Amino acid sequence: MAESSNLQLIAREILVSESYEELAMIVDNLFKRQDSQQYKTSRALYDFCVSCNPGCLTLKLLKLYQSSSNGVLRFRSIYQLSETLTDLRNRQLSLDSLYEIKGVLISCLTMEETKESDFKILRKIVSCVAYNVVDLHKDKWDELGDCILTLVNSKEPVKAFHVFIDLPPVYKSFIDKFLHKILEEASNVFLDPYSVEDWSLALQVFVKMWIQLVDTGMMLVLLEALMGIRVSSVVNSVKKLVKKDKEEFLVQGLEDFERFFSREMNLYKYTKDQCHFVLDLMIKIKGFGTHLTKDIVRKIIMLVTEPDNHAIKPQDDDLQNRREEFERGWYDHLKSLSSLEVLKIFASTDLEERSREMAIRRLNCLLSDNTTEKVEIDIAEMRELQPLIISCLKEEGISFSMFKVLGEVVNHVAYEILVCQEETWYDLRDYIASSTTEFQRAVYIFQCLLMKFDDKKFLYPVMDNLYQEIIERLAPPGEVLVDNSCWVFAFTGAFCAAIHLIEDPGYANAVSEIAYKMIDSVKEIVERGMEVGLVRRAFRDVEIIVKEQLEWYSTSEYKFVKGLLWKLYAIKGMKWQSKIVLWRINVIIDRDVEEEEKERPQNDLHWLNLAAADEEVK
């Protein structure tokens, strides 16, 4: 009881303080692991702030967003506020607090620093505040109408779309401020849609405008005259997308619209007249495209014609829906950050798991775009990533799902450093070669490096460390365990080691030993009836590796893979499911390796390149 009273006092002090430091710390802690003491204490403090003075808390969170230079904190402050105000939607805020909130909120909307990803969250805050002002207090908010007009006249009119589509029912003079301009900009999107999201947003603007105007009492005949041309622009856009074989784009746009309209129907219980535009439009486009388009159009029509069957109960999947909303918002925020900023977020080990996983996946996507030259990341930034990546690799307790993605990140950065810059990444080499690095981690990171190694200063120390351990761990396990990944990693590591060393005469005997150890190990596992949980998984992993490495395979690599497949396929008693994986690998290399590089192995000396090694020695 005493502790509760103490927290209440602290919460009040935070709300009246001119500083934002304490509130910033609370907000950050709300995104940490929920079993941490920091989270529990901050959650209690935040809840006291909500119950004590939600208006003051709203104002402080908006000002925190407005004043902070920390992008992650800015995102968290408005996300947390949007969740809070959604929960308090039917609770009146005082007119005094609303007066200040309205001004600060409009300032947030018009700041140059406010990104479109932020608008997806801010629009929920605007909606809740507008509902409080217009519906609960029966007041007006003309400044917001002026703000929407400013946004729609800006270089990014989609920001105005975001604010408008989430508005509660408002008054006619409010809408008149931007009516024609926002419809014009939405129409322009359909002429040349840049993205699925923009296309869907423009459709949402049309639908929301119809609904708002019906609510203001505009006659249907006038509405149809105003919006008829909008229907035509959507129909023509649908025709064009189907004609250009962009039906996937169309389906994704309609699916996004269906999610929006379903939420709207549930929140506002629209009338038949308010739904007329949607129904009329869907009937006009239901004949276009394949069953994919027809299915989603049918779902949208049923939202109108059978609303009771599709109503979402407030308690149904609320947690899941909120989680999905957070993840969409979080990913949108991550997309606005540099690769280094995203990696720093992932490196925050006290952050809850899902947020970290999304961060490392976003980083992988960003670096993949750099590798494929879709975007360009400066080499100076790449070098800044290197030490932080090594730190992440050494993190204890990281889930393997995240470590796998981290391995892909390592590959992208290593490609830039080792291949493009022709530099040795000593810290990565030392991490893989270190005796303190767990074998499975070391081998996994090694097999993630998909490039051809011309840098012997990197490759040789790694091989000198991993070689003997790979040989030892290729020994078949005594029994099939729940997790047999160690043998699988040894097998894939052995394959990668052999493929990288096949052209090096100094390692000819090592390659031969590795190859035959792989074959003998598989043979023994098959004979012992342990094939399913081990061999097939290892073969599938090798298949993935071969697909990624193929672009640099020459004659030596081609012969080695063909010879290895030949030896493995000949093992008696192997199940056909395993052999079909070997067959797929064979098809891949025959199809994708350059014709002039193909030379079928004649014997053991040939496929293991031993003859070439002997010649080199002579």
C-alpha positions in Angstrom: 0.0 0.0 0.0 2.8 2.4 0.9 4.6 1.5 -2.3 1.5 2.3 -4.3 1.1 5.7 -2.6 4.7 6.4 -3.3 4.3 5.6 -7.0 1.3 7.8 -7.2 3.3 10.7 -5.7 6.1 10.1 -8.2 3.6 9.9 -11.1 2.2 13.3 -10.1 5.6 14.8 -9.8 6.5 13.6 -13.3 3.3 15.2 -14.8 4.0 18.6 -13.2 7.7 18.6 -13.9 9.0 20.8 -16.6 11.6 18.1 -17.5 10.8 15.2 -19.9 13.6 13.0 -18.7 11.6 10.9 -16.3 8.8 10.4 -18.7 11.2 9.5 -21.5 12.7 6.8 -19.3 9.3 5.4 -18.4 8.3 5.3 -22.1 11.6 3.5 -23.0 11.1 1.0 -20.2 7.6 0.1 -21.4 9.3 -1.4 -24.5 11.6 -3.6 -22.5 11.0 -7.2 -21.6 7.9 -7.5 -19.5 9.5 -9.7 -16.9 12.1 -7.0 -16.1 11.8 -4.9 -13.0 12.3 -1.7 -15.1 9.2 -2.6 -17.1 7.1 -3.4 -14.1 7.9 -0.2 -12.2 7.5 1.9 -15.3 4.2 0.3 -16.2 2.8 1.0 -12.7 4.0 4.6 -12.9 2.6 5.1 -16.4 -0.8 3.7 -15.3 -0.9 6.1 -12.4 -0.2 9.0 -14.8 -3.1 7.8 -16.9 -5.5 7.6 -14.0 -4.3 10.8 -12.4 -4.4 13.2 -15.4 -4.7 11.8 -18.9 -4.9 15.3 -20.5 -1.6 16.3 -18.9 0.0 13.0 -19.9 -1.2 13.5 -23.5 0.3 16.9 -23.6 3.7 15.8 -22.2 4.0 12.8 -24.5 3.3 15.1 -27.5 5.8 17.6 -26.3 8.3 14.7 -25.8 7.7 13.7 -29.4 8.1 17.3 -30.5 11.3 18.0 -28.7 13.2 14.8 -28.8 16.0 14.1 -31.4 15.9 10.4 -30.6 13.9 8.7 -33.4 13.1 5.6 -31.4 11.9 7.6 -28.4 9.7 9.7 -30.7 8.1 6.6 -32.1 7.5 5.1 -28.7 6.0 8.2 -27.2 3.3 8.6 -29.9 2.7 4.9 -30.1 2.1 4.7 -26.4 -0.1 7.7 -26.5 -2.2 6.3 -29.3 -2.8 3.1 -27.4 -3.7 5.1 -24.2 -6.1 7.4 -26.0 -7.7 4.5 -27.8 -8.5 2.9 -24.4 -9.8 6.3 -23.1 -11.8 7.1 -26.3 -15.1 7.7 -24.4 -13.5 9.6 -21.5 -13.7 13.4 -21.7 -10.6 15.4 -21.4 -10.9 18.8 -19.9 -11.4 21.7 -22.3 -8.4 23.5 -20.9 -6.1 20.5 -21.6 -7.7 20.0 -25.0 -7.0 23.6 -25.9 -3.2 23.0 -25.4 -3.3 19.5 -26.8 -4.9 20.7 -30.1 -2.2 23.3 -30.7 0.8 21.0 -29.9 -0.8 18.2 -32.0 -1.1 20.4 -35.1 2.5 21.5 -34.5 3.5 17.9 -34.5 1.6 17.2 -37.8 3.3 20.2 -39.6 6.8 19.6 -38.4 9.3 18.9 -41.2 10.7 16.1 -39.1 7.4 14.2 -38.9 7.7 11.3 -41.3 4.8 9.5 -43.1 5.4 6.5 -40.8 4.7 8.7 -37.8 1.5 9.9 -39.4 0.1 6.4 -39.3 0.3 6.6 -35.5 -0.4 10.3 -35.1 -3.7 9.9 -37.1 -5.0 7.7 -34.3 -4.2 10.4 -31.8 -5.8 13.0 -34.0 -8.9 10.8 -34.3 -9.2 10.4 -30.5 -8.7 14.1 -29.8 -11.1 15.1 -32.6 -13.7 12.8 -31.2 -13.2 14.3 -27.7 -13.6 17.8 -29.1 -16.4 17.4 -31.7 -18.4 14.6 -30.3 -18.0 14.6 -26.5 -17.7 18.4 -26.1 -19.8 19.4 -29.1 -17.0 21.9 -30.0 -15.2 22.8 -33.2 -11.6 22.3 -34.4 -11.2 24.5 -37.4 -7.4 24.6 -37.1 -7.3 20.9 -37.9 -9.2 21.5 -41.2 -6.6 24.2 -42.0 -3.8 21.8 -41.2 -5.2 19.1 -43.5 -5.4 21.7 -46.3 -1.8 22.6 -45.6 -0.7 19.0 -45.7 -2.7 18.2 -48.9 -1.0 21.2 -50.6 2.5 20.0 -49.5 4.9 17.7 -51.4 3.5 14.7 -49.5 -0.3 14.9 -49.7 -0.5 11.3 -48.4 0.1 12.8 -45.0 -3.3 14.6 -45.3 -4.8 11.3 -46.4 -3.7 9.6 -43.2 -5.1 12.3 -41.0 -8.4 12.5 -42.9 -9.3 8.8 -43.1 -9.2 8.2 -39.3 -11.4 11.2 -38.4 -14.7 10.7 -36.5 -17.8 12.3 -38.0 -17.1 16.1 -38.3 -19.0 19.2 -39.5 -19.5 20.4 -43.0 -17.5 23.7 -42.8 -14.6 21.6 -41.5 -14.6 19.4 -44.6 -15.3 22.3 -47.0 -11.8 23.6 -46.2 -10.0 20.8 -48.1 -12.8 18.9 -49.9 -11.9 19.5 -53.5 -8.2 19.5 -53.1 -8.0 16.2 -51.2 -10.2 14.5 -53.8 -8.1 15.9 -56.6 -4.9 14.6 -55.0 -6.4 11.2 -54.4 -7.6 11.1 -58.0 -4.0 11.8 -59.1 -2.8 8.7 -57.3 -5.1 6.5 -59.4 -3.6 7.9 -62.6 -0.1 6.6 -61.7 -0.1 4.7 -58.4 3.4 4.7 -56.8 2.7 2.0 -54.2 0.0 -0.4 -53.0 -0.4 1.7 -49.8 -0.9 5.0 -51.7 -3.5 3.3 -54.0 -5.4 2.0 -51.0 -5.1 5.3 -49.1 -6.6 7.1 -52.1 -9.5 4.7 -52.1 -10.0 5.2 -48.4 -10.1 8.9 -48.9 -12.9 8.6 -51.5 -14.9 6.3 -49.2 -14.4 8.3 -46.1 -15.3 11.5 -47.9 -18.6 10.0 -49.1 -19.3 8.8 -45.5 -18.5 12.2 -44.0 -20.6 14.1 -46.5 -23.6 11.8 -46.0 -23.2 12.4 -42.3 -23.4 16.2 -42.9 -26.7 15.8 -44.6 -25.7 16.4 -48.2 -28.3 15.2 -50.7 -27.5 11.9 -52.4 -28.0 13.4 -55.8 -25.4 16.1 -55.1 -23.1 13.5 -53.6 -23.3 11.3 -56.7 -22.6 14.2 -59.0 -19.5 15.0 -56.9 -18.2 11.4 -56.5 -19.3 9.8 -59.7 -16.1 10.8 -61.4 -14.2 9.3 -58.5 -15.8 5.9 -59.1 -14.7 6.1 -62.7 -11.1 6.9 -61.8 -11.0 3.8 -59.5 -12.6 1.5 -62.1 -10.2 2.7 -64.8 -7.3 2.2 -62.5 -8.5 -1.4 -61.8 -8.8 -2.1 -65.5 -5.3 -0.7 -66.1 -3.7 -2.8 -63.3 -5.3 -6.0 -64.6 -4.3 -5.2 -68.2 -0.7 -4.6 -67.2 -0.6 -7.9 -65.3 -0.4 -6.1 -61.9 -3.3 -8.0 -60.3 -1.1 -8.8 -57.3 -0.8 -5.0 -56.7 -4.6 -4.7 -57.0 -5.3 -7.5 -54.6 -3.0 -6.2 -52.0 -4.5 -2.7 -52.3 -8.0 -4.1 -51.9 -7.0 -6.3 -49.0 -5.6 -3.2 -47.3 -8.8 -1.4 -48.0 -10.9 -4.3 -46.6 -9.0 -4.1 -43.3 -9.6 -0.4 -43.1 -13.3 -0.6 -43.9 -13.9 -3.5 -41.6 -12.5 -1.5 -38.7 -14.6 1.5 -39.7 -17.8 -0.5 -40.0 -17.2 -1.9 -36.5 -16.4 1.5 -35.0 -19.1 3.7 -36.5 -21.9 1.2 -37.6 -22.4 2.9 -41.0 -25.8 3.2 -42.6 -26.9 2.0 -46.0 -26.5 5.4 -47.5 -23.0 5.8 -46.0 -22.0 2.4 -47.5 -23.5 3.1 -50.9 -20.3 4.3 -52.5 -18.4 1.2 -51.5 -21.1 -1.1 -52.7 -21.5 0.7 -56.0 -17.8 0.7 -56.6 -17.3 -3.0 -55.8 -20.2 -4.0 -58.0 -18.5 -2.1 -60.9 -15.1 -3.8 -60.4 -16.2 -7.4 -59.4 -15.9 -8.6 -63.0 -12.2 -7.8 -63.4 -9.2 -10.0 -62.7 -9.0 -13.6 -61.6 -10.6 -15.3 -58.6 -8.1 -13.5 -56.4 -9.6 -10.1 -57.1 -13.1 -11.5 -57.1 -12.6 -13.1 -53.7 -11.5 -9.9 -52.0 -14.2 -7.8 -53.7 -16.8 -10.4 -52.5 -15.5 -10.0 -48.9 -15.8 -6.2 -49.1 -19.4 -6.5 -50.5 -20.3 -8.8 -47.7 -19.1 -6.2 -45.1 -21.9 -4.0 -46.5 -24.6 -6.5 -47.2 -24.0 -8.8 -44.2 -22.5 -6.5 -41.5 -23.7 -8.6 -38.6 -21.9 -11.6 -39.8 -18.6 -9.7 -40.0 -18.8 -7.5 -37.0 -15.7 -7.7 -34.8 -16.5 -7.9 -31.1 -14.4 -5.5 -29.1 -12.8 -8.2 -27.1 -12.1 -10.5 -30.1 -8.4 -10.7 -30.9 -7.9 -7.3 -29.4 -4.4 -8.1 -28.2 -3.4 -9.6 -31.5 -4.8 -6.7 -33.5 -2.9 -4.3 -31.3 0.3 -6.3 -31.7 -0.1 -6.3 -35.4 -0.6 -2.5 -35.4 2.5 -2.0 -33.3 4.5 -4.2 -35.6 3.4 -2.4 -38.7 4.2 0.9 -37.0 7.5 -0.3 -35.7 8.5 -1.7 -39.1 7.5 1.6 -40.8 9.7 3.4 -38.3 12.6 1.0 -38.9 12.3 1.7 -42.6 13.1 5.3 -42.0 16.4 4.6 -40.2 19.9 4.0 -41.5 21.5 0.6 -41.3 23.7 1.7 -38.3 20.7 3.0 -36.4 18.8 -0.2 -37.0 21.7 -2.3 -35.8 22.0 -0.3 -32.7 18.4 -1.0 -31.9 19.0 -4.8 -32.4 22.1 -4.5 -30.2 19.9 -3.3 -27.3 19.6 -6.6 -25.5 17.0 -5.4 -23.0 14.5 -4.7 -25.8 11.7 -7.2 -26.1 12.4 -10.0 -28.5 9.9 -9.3 -31.3 11.1 -5.7 -31.7 14.7 -6.9 -31.9 13.8 -9.6 -34.4 12.0 -7.1 -36.6 15.1 -4.8 -36.4 17.6 -7.5 -37.5 15.2 -8.5 -40.3 14.9 -5.0 -41.5 18.7 -4.6 -41.4 19.1 -7.7 -43.5 16.6 -6.4 -46.0 18.4 -3.1 -46.2 21.8 -4.7 -46.7 20.4 -7.1 -49.2 19.2 -4.1 -51.2 22.7 -2.7 -51.0 24.3 -6.0 -52.3 21.8 -6.1 -55.2 22.5 -2.4 -55.8 18.9 -1.3 -55.2 20.2 1.2 -52.6 23.7 2.3 -51.8 25.1 2.3 -48.3 28.3 4.3 -47.9 31.4 2.2 -47.1 32.1 4.4 -44.1 28.8 3.3 -42.6 29.6 -0.4 -43.4 32.8 0.0 -41.4 30.8 1.3 -38.5 28.6 -1.8 -38.6 31.6 -4.2 -38.3 32.5 -3.9 -34.6 28.8 -3.8 -33.6 28.1 -6.9 -35.6 31.0 -8.8 -33.8 29.5 -7.6 -30.5 26.1 -9.0 -31.5 27.7 -12.3 -32.6 29.1 -12.7 -29.1 25.8 -12.1 -27.4 24.8 -14.9 -25.0 21.3 -16.2 -25.1 20.3 -14.9 -28.5 17.7 -17.1 -30.1 18.8 -19.1 -33.1 16.1 -17.6 -35.3 17.7 -14.2 -34.8 21.2 -15.6 -35.0 20.3 -17.0 -38.4 19.3 -13.6 -39.7 22.4 -12.1 -38.1 24.4 -14.6 -40.2 22.8 -13.2 -43.4 23.7 -9.7 -42.2 27.3 -10.8 -41.7 27.4 -12.2 -45.2 26.2 -8.9 -46.8 28.8 -6.8 -44.8 31.5 -9.4 -45.4 30.8 -9.2 -49.2 31.3 -5.5 -49.2 34.5 -5.7 -47.1 36.1 -8.8 -48.4 35.1 -8.7 -52.1 34.2 -5.1 -53.0 36.9 -3.4 -50.8 39.3 -6.4 -50.9 40.1 -6.0 -47.2 40.5 -8.6 -44.6 37.9 -8.5 -41.8 40.2 -9.7 -39.1 37.6 -9.5 -36.2 35.2 -11.7 -38.1 38.0 -14.1 -38.9 39.1 -14.2 -35.3 35.5 -14.7 -34.1 35.0 -17.8 -36.3 38.5 -19.1 -35.6 38.4 -18.6 -31.9 38.3 -21.6 -29.6 36.0 -19.7 -27.3 33.3 -19.5 -30.1 30.7 -22.2 -29.9 31.2 -24.7 -32.7 27.7 -24.4 -34.1 27.8 -20.6 -34.2 31.3 -20.6 -35.8 30.3 -23.1 -38.5 27.0 -21.4 -39.2 28.6 -18.0 -39.7 31.2 -19.6 -41.9 28.6 -21.2 -44.1 26.7 -17.9 -44.3 29.7 -16.4 -46.1 28.6 -17.2 -49.6 31.4 -15.5 -51.6 34.5 -17.1 -53.1 37.4 -16.5 -50.8 40.4 -15.0 -52.5 41.6 -13.7 -49.2 43.8 -16.5 -47.8 44.6 -14.4 -44.7 40.9 -14.8 -43.8 40.3 -18.4 -45.0 43.4 -20.3 -43.7 43.1 -19.4 -40.0 39.4 -20.2 -40.1 40.1 -23.6 -41.7 43.0 -24.4 -39.4 40.7 -23.9 -36.4 37.6 -25.6 -37.8 39.0 -28.5 -39.7 39.7 -30.9 -36.9 36.5 -30.1 -35.0 34.5 -30.7 -38.2 36.1 -34.1 -38.7 35.4 -35.1 -35.1 31.8 -33.9 -35.1 31.0 -35.7 -38.3 31.0 -38.9 -36.3 27.4 -40.1 -36.2 25.6 -39.4 -33.0 24.9 -42.3 -30.7 21.1 -41.8 -31.0 18.6 -39.6 -32.7 18.0 -36.7 -30.3 15.5 -33.9 -30.2 18.2 -31.6 -31.5 20.7 -33.1 -33.9 21.9 -29.8 -35.3 25.5 -30.3 -34.2 26.0 -33.1 -36.8 24.1 -31.2 -39.4 26.3 -28.1 -38.9 29.4 -30.4 -39.1 28.1 -31.7 -42.4 27.3 -28.4 -44.0 30.5 -26.9 -42.5 32.5 -29.8 -44.1 30.9 -29.1 -47.4 31.7 -25.4 -47.3 35.3 -26.1 -46.2 35.8 -28.5 -49.0 34.3 -26.3 -51.7 36.5 -23.3 -50.6 39.6 -25.4 -50.5 39.1 -27.6 -53.5 41.5 -25.6 -55.7 44.2 -25.2 -53.1 46.9 -27.9 -53.6 48.1 -27.4 -50.0 44.8 -28.6 -48.7 44.2 -31.5 -51.2 44.5 -34.2 -48.6 42.3 -32.3 -46.1 39.6 -32.0 -48.7 39.8 -35.7 -49.5 39.6 -36.6 -45.8 36.6 -34.2 -45.3 34.7 -35.6 -48.3 35.1 -39.2 -47.4 34.3 -38.5 -43.7 31.0 -36.9 -45.0 30.2 -40.0 -47.1 31.2 -42.5 -44.5 29.2 -40.7 -41.8 26.0 -40.6 -44.0 26.5 -44.3 -44.8 26.7 -45.2 -41.2 23.6 -43.1 -40.3 21.6 -44.7 -43.1 22.6 -48.2 -42.0 21.6 -47.4 -38.4 18.1 -46.2 -39.5 18.7 -42.6 -38.3 18.5 -41.0 -41.7 15.3 -39.0 -41.4 16.2 -36.6 -38.6 19.8 -36.0 -39.8 20.7 -36.8 -43.4 17.7 -35.2 -45.1 18.0 -32.0 -43.2 21.7 -31.8 -43.9 21.1 -32.4 -47.6 18.5 -29.7 -47.8 20.9 -27.2 -46.1 23.6 -28.1 -48.6 21.0 -27.5 -51.4 20.4 -24.0 -50.1 24.2 -23.3 -49.9 24.8 -24.5 -53.4 22.1 -22.3 -54.8 23.7 -19.3 -53.2 27.3 -20.1 -54.1 26.6 -21.2 -57.7 27.6 -17.9 -59.4 31.3 -18.5 -58.7 31.5 -22.2 -59.2 34.1 -23.2 -61.8 35.3 -26.6 -63.1 36.8 -27.7 -59.8 33.7 -26.9 -57.7 31.4 -28.4 -60.3 33.4 -31.7 -60.4 33.5 -31.8 -56.6 29.8 -31.4 -56.2 29.0 -33.9 -58.9 31.5 -36.5 -57.4 30.1 -36.0 -53.9 26.5 -36.4 -55.2 27.5 -39.5 -57.1 29.1 -41.1 -54.0 26.2 -40.2 -51.7 23.6 -41.4 -54.2 25.3 -44.8 -54.3 24.8 -45.4 -50.6 22.7 -48.5 -50.2 19.5 -48.3 -48.2 19.1 -44.5 -48.5 15.4 -43.5 -48.7 14.1 -42.0 -51.9 13.2 -38.7 -50.0 16.8 -38.1 -49.3 17.9 -39.1 -52.8 15.4 -36.7 -54.4 17.2 -33.8 -52.5 20.5 -35.0 -54.1 18.8 -35.1 -57.4 17.6 -31.5 -57.0 21.1 -30.4 -56.3 22.3 -32.2 -59.4 19.7 -30.5 -61.5 20.7 -27.1 -60.0 24.4 -27.3 -60.9 23.8 -28.8 -64.3 21.3 -26.0 -65.1 23.1 -23.0 -63.7 26.9 -23.7 -63.9 28.3 -22.2 -67.1 28.7 -24.8 -69.8 32.4 -24.3 -70.3 33.0 -25.0 -66.6 31.3 -28.4 -66.7 33.7 -31.4 -66.6 32.3 -34.6 -65.3 34.5 -36.4 -62.7 36.2 -39.5 -64.0 37.5 -41.0 -60.8 38.4 -40.2 -57.2 41.5 -38.3 -58.1 39.6 -36.3 -60.6 36.6 -35.2 -58.5 38.7 -34.4 -55.5 41.2 -32.5 -57.7 44.0 -34.7 -56.4 45.5 -35.1 -59.8 45.9 -31.4 -60.1 47.4 -31.2 -56.6 49.9 -33.9 -57.5 50.9 -31.9 -60.6 51.3 -28.8 -58.5 53.6 -30.6 -56.1 55.7 -31.9 -59.0 
